[in-house]
Amino acid sequence: MKFVIQRVLESSVTVDGETIGSIGKGFMVLIGVGKEDTKETADKMVKKLIGMRIFEDENGKTNLSLADVGGSLLLISQFTLYANCKKGNRPSFIESGDPKAAEELYEYIIESCKAQVPVVERGRFGADMKVSLINDGPFTIVLDSREL
């Protein structure tokens, strides 16, 4: 499983011209599910995400978590995080999770986050989404479950 976490001042996602999710200060997270991922993998990733201390404290040090700053989450599914570009110029996605299993894990992640964060917005699995954000910093962290 891969999460690309971007600290944002604001972020939104639209589908067919309609805004379906929008947050202020918080994290916009791109979520890629691999074919080996499980609920246990998701639990580890969510724990790391929620505990991530990448907001600045009063001394300018990245020492505060999402809860410390009253931040929100915007969770976006993105199977292309598993693109393999080793051969040729057309990426392969054979490491991406099966769409049905990936959607189930995406929904599981959303529900897990909702149990811990007051404001959790989301994209639409499998949809053509337009995501906009104001990256704060910029500050971007890539979490890979294979490295946890």
PERA-V97381 format. One record per pair of residues at least 24 apart in sequence whose C-alpha atoms are under 10 Angstrom apart, sorted by sequence separation. I is the first residue (numbers start at 1). GAP is how many residues later the second one is. D is the distance in whole Angstrom. If there is no record, write none. Layout:
# PERA-V97381
i-><I,I>
gap-><GAP,GAP>
d-><D,D>
This chain:
# PERA-V97381
i-><4,5,6,49,78,3,4,5,77,3,4,5,77,99,2,3,4,27,99,2,3,4,78,2,3,26,77,1,2,3,76,77,1,2,75,1,2,75,1,1,75,76,1,2,75,1,74,1,73,75,26,27,1,2,26,73,1,25,26,73,3,1,2,3,26,1,5,25,26,27,28,29,30,31,32,33,73,4,25,26,27,28,29,30,31,32,33,34,72,73,74,75,76,77,78,3,25,26,27,28,29,30,31,32,33,71,72,73,74,75,76,77,79,5,7,24,25,26,27,28,29,30,31,32,33,34,35,70,71,72,73,74,75,76,77,78,79,6,7,23,24,25,26,27,28,29,30,31,32,33,34,70,71,72,73,74,75,76,77,78,23,24,29,30,31,32,33,67,70,71,72,73,74,75,76,77,78,22,23,24,30,31,32,67,76,77,22,23,30,32,66,67,78,21,22,77,21,76,21,21,76,74,7,34,35,36,37,34,35,36,37,11,13,34,35,36,9,10,11,12,13,33,34,35,36,8,11,13,33,34,35,38,42,46,50,7,8,10,32,33,34,35,37,38,41,42,45,46,49,8,32,33,34,37,39,43,47,7,8,33,35,38,39,42,43,46,47,50,34,35,38,39,42,46,50,5,6,33,34,37,5,33,39,43,47,5,32,33,39,42,43,46,31,3,4,33,3,32,33,3,4,31,32,3,31,2,2,4,1,3,31,2,1,2,1,55,55,55,54,54,54,52,49,26,27,28,29,30,26,28,49,1,24,48,1,23,22,23,48,22,23,45,21,22,23,45,21,22,45,48,1,20,21,22,44,20,21,20,21,28,42,45,1,19,20,28,41,44,28,41,27,28,28,41,13,15,27,37,12,13,14,15,20,22,24,25,26,27,37,11,12,13,14,19,21,22,23,24,25,26,12,13,16,18,19,22,25,29,34,15,16,17,18,19,27,28,29,30,31,32,33,14,15,16,17,27,29,14,15,16,14,15,13,14,15,13,14,12,13,14,12,13,11,12,13,11,12,10,11,12,10,11,9,10,11,8,9,10,7,8,9,10,6,7,8,9,6,7,8,9,6,7,8,6,7,8,6,7,8,6,7,8,6,7,5,6,7,5,6,4,5,6,4,5,3,4,5,3,4,2,3,4,2,3,1,2,3,1,2,1,2,1,2,1>
gap-><24,24,24,24,24,25,25,25,25,26,26,26,26,26,27,27,27,27,27,28,28,28,28,29,29,29,29,30,30,30,30,30,31,31,31,32,32,32,33,34,34,34,35,35,35,36,36,37,37,38,39,39,40,40,40,40,41,41,41,41,42,43,43,43,43,44,44,44,44,44,44,44,44,44,44,44,44,45,45,45,45,45,45,45,45,45,45,45,45,45,45,45,45,45,45,46,46,46,46,46,46,46,46,46,46,46,46,46,46,46,46,46,46,47,47,47,47,47,47,47,47,47,47,47,47,47,47,47,47,47,47,47,47,47,47,47,47,48,48,48,48,48,48,48,48,48,48,48,48,48,48,48,48,48,48,48,48,48,48,48,49,49,49,49,49,49,49,49,49,49,49,49,49,49,49,49,49,50,50,50,50,50,50,50,50,50,51,51,51,51,51,51,51,52,52,52,53,53,54,55,55,57,59,59,59,59,59,60,60,60,60,61,61,61,61,61,62,62,62,62,62,62,62,62,62,63,63,63,63,63,63,63,63,63,63,64,64,64,64,64,64,64,64,64,64,64,64,64,64,65,65,65,65,65,65,65,65,66,66,66,66,66,66,66,66,66,66,66,67,67,67,67,67,67,67,68,68,68,68,68,69,69,69,69,69,70,70,70,70,70,70,70,71,72,72,72,73,73,73,74,74,74,74,75,75,76,77,77,78,78,78,79,80,80,81,81,82,84,85,86,87,89,92,93,93,93,93,93,94,94,94,95,95,95,96,96,97,97,97,98,98,98,99,99,99,99,100,100,100,100,101,101,101,101,101,102,102,103,103,103,103,103,104,104,104,104,104,104,105,105,106,106,107,107,108,108,108,108,109,109,109,109,109,109,109,109,109,109,109,110,110,110,110,110,110,110,110,110,110,110,111,111,111,111,111,111,111,111,111,112,112,112,112,112,112,112,112,112,112,112,112,113,113,113,113,113,113,114,114,114,115,115,116,116,116,117,117,118,118,118,119,119,120,120,120,121,121,122,122,122,123,123,124,124,124,125,125,125,126,126,126,126,127,127,127,127,128,128,128,128,129,129,129,130,130,130,131,131,131,132,132,132,133,133,134,134,134,135,135,136,136,136,137,137,138,138,138,139,139,140,140,140,141,141,142,142,142,143,143,144,144,145,145,146>
d-><8,5,8,10,10,10,5,7,9,6,5,9,8,9,10,6,7,10,8,8,5,9,10,6,6,9,7,7,5,9,9,10,6,7,9,5,8,10,5,9,9,10,8,10,7,6,9,9,9,9,9,8,7,10,7,8,7,9,10,9,8,10,8,9,8,8,8,8,8,7,9,7,9,7,9,8,8,10,8,4,6,6,6,6,6,6,8,8,7,9,9,7,9,9,10,8,5,5,5,5,5,5,5,5,6,8,7,6,6,6,6,7,10,10,8,8,6,6,6,6,6,6,5,5,9,9,10,9,8,5,5,5,5,5,7,8,9,10,8,9,7,9,8,8,8,8,6,7,7,8,7,8,8,6,6,5,6,7,6,8,6,9,10,9,9,5,8,9,9,9,8,8,8,9,8,8,10,9,7,9,10,8,7,7,10,9,9,7,8,10,8,9,10,10,7,10,7,9,9,10,9,10,10,10,8,8,10,9,6,9,8,10,8,6,5,7,10,9,9,8,10,9,4,4,10,9,7,8,6,4,6,9,7,7,8,10,10,10,8,5,8,9,9,9,9,9,9,9,9,10,8,9,10,8,9,9,9,10,10,9,8,10,7,8,8,7,9,8,10,8,7,10,6,7,8,10,10,9,8,8,10,6,8,8,10,9,8,9,8,9,10,10,10,10,10,8,10,10,8,9,10,10,9,9,8,9,9,9,10,8,9,7,9,8,9,9,10,9,8,9,9,10,10,10,10,9,9,10,10,9,8,9,10,9,9,8,10,8,10,9,7,8,9,6,10,8,5,8,7,9,10,8,6,9,8,7,6,7,9,9,8,8,10,9,8,9,7,8,8,9,10,10,9,9,9,8,9,9,9,8,8,8,10,10,10,9,10,10,10,10,9,6,9,10,9,9,9,10,10,9,9,9,9,10,9,10,9,10,10,7,8,9,10,10,10,10,10,9,10,9,10,10,6,8,9,9,10,9,5,9,6,7,6,5,9,6,7,8,4,9,6,6,7,5,9,6,6,8,4,10,6,6,8,6,8,7,6,8,9,5,6,9,9,9,4,6,9,6,5,9,6,5,8,8,8,8,9,7,8,8,6,9,6,6,8,4,9,6,7,7,5,9,6,6,8,5,8,6,6,7,5,9,6,7,8,5,9,6,6,5,9,8,10,10>
